[in-house]
Amino acid sequence: MDRVRQLSVKPGMSVDELVRGMEGCGFGARRLAHAAEIYQEMVEEDYRKFFTLAGAMVPAGMRNLISDLIRRGMIDVLVTTGANLVHDIVESFSHHRLGYLEADDSELRRSGISRIYDVYITDDDFVRFEELVQNLLPDREAPISGRDLLAEIGSGIDDRRSILRSASDCGVPVFCPAITDSMIGLQAWLHRQTKKLNIDVLEDVREIVDICYESERAGILMVGGGVPKNFALQSMLVTPNSFRLAIQLTTDHPEAGGLSGATLSEAISWGKIDPEGKHVTVYGDATITLPLLVASVITRIEERCERN
């Protein structure tokens, strides 16, 4: 067995140096270092790269990181919640604001402010969101998949840092399996009161299953759990393939039996993840672990490109 290597931190060291140093440590540090190795392999080798995004990651400030990954070619398939896409659209014309945990929520409501932990968003932003989305939603009888609907919305967003705009520009499919559980879903329902709109959510299942069938070498990075995690994993389940590389960033634990905390080794029992593959779960706030992971791997990739 290898000995524990005590971590040294020095002025001016890069994020990648820090993460590499964690490899010789125990606990979560070692898991993060292992995740960086797996993610580097996923990006540099010939893998179809799936990325699932749950939680309120866009309001927390992770939007540009996800958009940059898409434009760098580090995401081939994105599965996310409607909430992240709603806030992505809001960020295309406004900004979330830092608030306080100790705020008087009744006073915030009287002021037209909604709170997501320590992040604020105003009612005025949602009014502008509704107006924009109503203008971007199509008016036609032919059914449209949720994935195609999001691509159409994305193409109409002016902000190139938008996740939806970046995905539309780069041809990256965005799946939102619980699209009705969001303000996009509410706006689509309102739109259909006076115009024609028929969203075929089962067509999304066909498309992502087809992608999984074609992905003999597939890797997945899961931020949080919930519907995005399950939608991606269950889609691979019905194919002859499985994910060879898998990383999960989560704060949830497996004891309660919920999917968000389910271990990746449990997914092996279902045939979702290859028992001969590589996988790791990193426990911690993804607003901390995801930027560290991405910064480390991007540095490695760029350094290798410079050497070549």
N, C-alpha and C positions, 0 to 999 in steps of 0.2 A: 504493500500500500504506500502511496505517496504521502509525504509529510505535508502538513499545512504550511503554506508560505504566508508569512505575515505581510499584509498589504502596506506598501509605502506610498505616500502621496507627496508630490513635489510641486512647486510653483510652475505654472505653464504647461503641465502635462495635458495631453489630449484626452478626450472622452474615451477614445479607443484604448489608450494606454491604461486608463483606470479600469475599464471593463476587462481587458486582458489580465490585469493584476488580480482581479476578483476570481480568476480561474483557480488559483491556489488556495482560496478561502473556503469556508464552509457555508452552510445555510443558503439564504437567498442570493448572496453574491455569486456563488458557484453556479447556481441555476441561470442567472442572468448571463454569465460568461458562456455557458453552454448554449443558451438561446442564440447568442451572437454567432457562434460557430455554425449552428444549424441554419440560421437565416442567411448567412453568407453563402453557404452551399446552395440554398434554395434559389438565391438570386443569380449566382454565377454559373450554376449548372443548368441543364436543360429541363427545368421544372415548370409546370403550370402553377402560377402563384395565386392562391386564393387568400383573401383578406376579409375577415369578418369584424365588424365594428358595432359594439353595443355601448350602452351607457351614454352619458351626456358629454361626449368627448369634444364635439365642436364648440359648445358654449365654454368649455374649460380651456380652449385655446389650441387644440390639436388639428384644426382645419388645414392650415398650410402644410403641415407635416404629411397629412394624407394626400393632399393634392400634389405635393412634390413627389411622393412615391409613385403616384400614377404617371406623372410626366417623365419620371426617370425609368419607367418600364418595370418597376418593382411590384406592381399589382396588375394581375391579368384579369381577376374576377373580384368584384367587391360586393359583399353582402352586408347590409347595414339596417339600422332602424330608421323609421320615418322621422323620428325626432332629430337625429343627426342631420338629415337632409333638410328639414325645416329650418334648422339653425344655420345650415350652410347657405341657404337662400337668403336668410336675414342678413348674414355677414356680407352678402354681395352688394348691399346698399346701406348698411348701418354697422354698428358694433355692439357686442355685449359689453357690459360694464362690471367692474369689480365692486362687490358690495360687502356686507358684513353678516356673519352668522348670527350675531346678537340683535339684528334688526327687529323692529316691531312689524310683524307681517301684516297686521291689520292696517297699520299706517302705510305700508308699501302698497296694499291694495287700494287704499284711498288715493294714493299718488299715481295709480296706473302702472305699477311695477310688479312684475312676477319674479320670483327668486328661485334659482337653481343652486342650492347650497350657498356659496358665497359669490355667485354671479347673478347680475340683474339683466332683465330685458323689459322693454316698455310696451305698453299697449299700442302706442303709435307705430312701433316696429311691426307688430302683427297686422295692423291695418294696412300698412304698405305691403306686407307679405301677401295678404289676401288679394290686393289689387294686382300685384305682379303675377301671382299664380293664376288668377282668373284669366289674365291676358295670354298666358302661356299654354293653358289647357286647350286641347284640340276640340273641334266641333265637327264630328263626323260619325256616321252610323257604323262603319267597319270596326270590329273589335280591335283593341290595341293591348299588348301585353304591358305589365307594369314596368318591365325593363325598357321597352320602347318608349313608353310614356316619359320615364325619367330621362332618357336620352334626348327626347324632344324638349323637355323643360330645360335640360342642361344647355342645349344649343342656343337657347334664348336668353341665357344669363350673360351679362356683359363682363363680369369679373372673371378674369382668367385664373385667379387663385381659388375659385369655387371648385369643390369636389365634383359636383355634377357637370360643370363646364369642362373641367379637365378630362373627366371620363368620356364625355361626348367628343371632345377634340381627339382623344387618343383611341377611341373605339373600344374602351373598356366597359364591359357590361356591368351595370349596377342593379342588384336585386334588392328589393325591399319587401320581403314576404309578408310583413304586417303593415302594409302601406295604409290600410284603413284605420290603423291604430295610430293616427298622427293627424296633424292639421292639413297635410296634403290630402289625406283621405277625406277629411271634412270638406275641404274646398272642392274636391272632385264631386262629392255628393251634391253640394250646393250648385255646382256648375251644371249638373245633370237635371236640375229642376227646370231649366230653361233651354238647355242645349243638348246635343247628342254626345254621349260619352259612354263607351262600353269597355271596361277594363277586364281583360281575360287573365286572371291571376294564375290559372292552371297552365297557361302558355309559358309562364316563367319557370314552372316546374319542368316542363319539357326541355326548355332551352338549357337550364343548368345541368340537368341530367345528361343531355347530349354532350355538354362540355366535359362532364366527369367521365363519360364513356371514352372520349377522345384523349383523356389525360392519363396515359400510362405512368407518367412520372409527375406526381402532383405533390405540392407542399401547401401548408396552410398556417397562417398566423392569425390567431383569434384574440381579439381584444375584448375582454368580458365574455359573457355567455349569451343566454337568452335565445331568442328566435334566430338571430343571424348565425350563431354557432350551430344550432340544430339544423337549420335549413341547408347549410353547406355539408354537414356531416351526413345527413340522411340522404342527400342527393348522391353522394358517393356510395352509400350503402347498397343502392339498387343496381350497381354496375359491377363488372368483374374486377375493378380497380380498388385501390385504397390509398389514403394519403401516406406517402413514404416519409415525409418530414412534417412535423407538427409542433407548433409553439402556442402556448396559451398564457396570456397575461390576465390574471384574475385576482380578486380579493375574496372570492367565495371558496368554501371548503366542502368536501364531499359528504360529510356526515349526515346532512339532511336529505340526501338523495336527489337533489335538484340538478338539472343539467348544467347550470352555470358553474357549479363547483365540481362536477363529475371529472374524475381524473382521465387523463389521456390513455392510461392503460385500460381503463374500463371501456373506452371506445374501441380498443383492440378486440375485446370480446364480442363486439357487434360486427366486426369486419370493416369498420370505418377507417381505422388506422392500421398500417402494415406492421405486423409483429416483428418484422426484421428491420423496420425503419428506425428513425431517430425522433425522439419527442421529449419535450420538457415543459413543465408548468412553472411559471415564475409568479410567486405570490406577492402582491403589492399593488399600490395605486398605479394604474396604467398611465396617468399623466406624468409619472416619474419614470417608470420602467420602459415605456415605449420610446420616448425621446433618447434615452441612453442607448437602447438597443439599436435604433435607427442610425444615430450619430456614429456609433462604433462601426457598424457594417458599411455605411457610406464611405467612411474614411478608408477602410480596408480596400474597398472596390476602387476608389480613386487612386490610392497609392499603387495598386497593382496595375492600373491603366498607365500610370506615369512610368512605371518600370518597363512596361512593354512598349 
